[in-house]
Amino acid sequence: MKRYAFLLVMLSATACTTMGKLREQQGATAAEKSRADGLAKELAAAKTADAAAIEAGQKIQLDLTNQFAASQKTNKDLAQALDAKKGELTQKFAELIKERDSVSAQNAALTGQIADLQKKAADLEAARAAAEAEKAVEVDKVKKSYEDLTAGLKSEIAAGEIKITQLKGKLTVNLVDRILFDSGKAEVKDDGRKVLDKVGGILNTVQDKNIRIEGHTDNKPITGELQSKYASNWELSTARATAVARYLQDKAKVDPTRLVAAGFGEYHPVAPNDTQESRALNRRIEIVLVPRD
């Protein structure tokens, strides 16, 4: 009995020990399970966070891809615009070069024209100076002829029969008709020949001038028997101018190639023709020294 009791005690003790260990094992298992559940939750949370991070990363990657594509398109557009601008600037530069060359050519042409104009101006100045010098010589010659005529015809000038004028290098000897011609006639009378001898002698000293002899009348018409010889004052004035020219050629030995005879009739008066004295002034012979052609 004692042996069985001991065995029961031993079994009871062993059972208690086993139960204690079982409870300990169950507690440890429960703790492990709780820990495992926490870790599972942490793993699930981590997976959720990783998925969100992955999704956010994918979104960021998509945004970056889109931005990169947009940048590439922008860069392509900028490159195209730059190429177009470069082509435009290249064309403008070529046009500027062409314009510069054109301006340079124009400047060269203008420089040549300026040089030509300067030369022409110098030539004109030299010609002007030469002309002035020649004119001065001519004026001196005319002045001397004027002085010689004035001295040689002093008495006729004093009597009012001759008037000598010198204006701008032009010398004119104005002779009233009565000193040369009788009324209504065209033959030089004796007193007139003496005057023309003096005038011719002085005209022969002026070889570089032509001598224009002008006949002038008043406005009284030709009447009576005189009309059979001179139809009008024009014919009378022309005949008188021709008679003076012939006398200067034949008697004073003036070169006939220098002589010109012209009749002006009543159409170039120097006075109004309203008085006897005025009409007398219009009846005249003018001997004019003019430049030779």
Stockholm file with secondary structure:
# STOCKHOLM 1.0

chainA/1-293         MKRYAFLLVMLSATACTTMGKLREQQGATAAEKSRADGLAKELAAAKTADAAAIEAGQKIQLDLTNQFAASQKTNKDLAQALDAKKGELTQKFAELIKERDSVSAQNAALTGQIADLQKKAADLEAARAAAEAEKAVEVDKVKKSYEDLTAGLKSEIAAGEIKITQLKGKLTVNLVDRILFDSGKAEVKDDGRKVLDKVGGILNTVQDKNIRIEGHTDNKPITGELQSKYASNWELSTARATAVARYLQDKAKVDPTRLVAAGFGEYHPVAPNDTQESRALNRRIEIVLVPRD
#=GR chainA/1-293 SS CHHHHHHHHHHHHHHHHHHHHHHHHHHHHHHHHHHHHHHHHHHHHHHHHHHHHHHHHHHHHHHHHHHHHHHHHHHHHHHHHHHHHHHHHHHHHHHHHHHHHHHHHHHHHHHHHHHHHHHHHHHHHHHHHHHHHHHHHHHHHHHHHHHHHHHHTHHHHHTTSEEEEEETTEEEEEEEHHHHCCTTCCSCCHHHHHHHHHHHHHHTTCTTEEEEEEEECCSCCCCGGGGGTCSSHHHHHHHHHHHHHHHHHHTSCCCGGGEEEEEEETSSCSSCSSSHHHHHHHSEEEEEEEECC
#=GC SS_cons         CHHHHHHHHHHHHHHHHHHHHHHHHHHHHHHHHHHHHHHHHHHHHHHHHHHHHHHHHHHHHHHHHHHHHHHHHHHHHHHHHHHHHHHHHHHHHHHHHHHHHHHHHHHHHHHHHHHHHHHHHHHHHHHHHHHHHHHHHHHHHHHHHHHHHHHHTHHHHHTTSEEEEEETTEEEEEEEHHHHCCTTCCSCCHHHHHHHHHHHHHHTTCTTEEEEEEEECCSCCCCGGGGGTCSSHHHHHHHHHHHHHHHHHHTSCCCGGGEEEEEEETSSCSSCSSSHHHHHHHSEEEEEEEECC
//
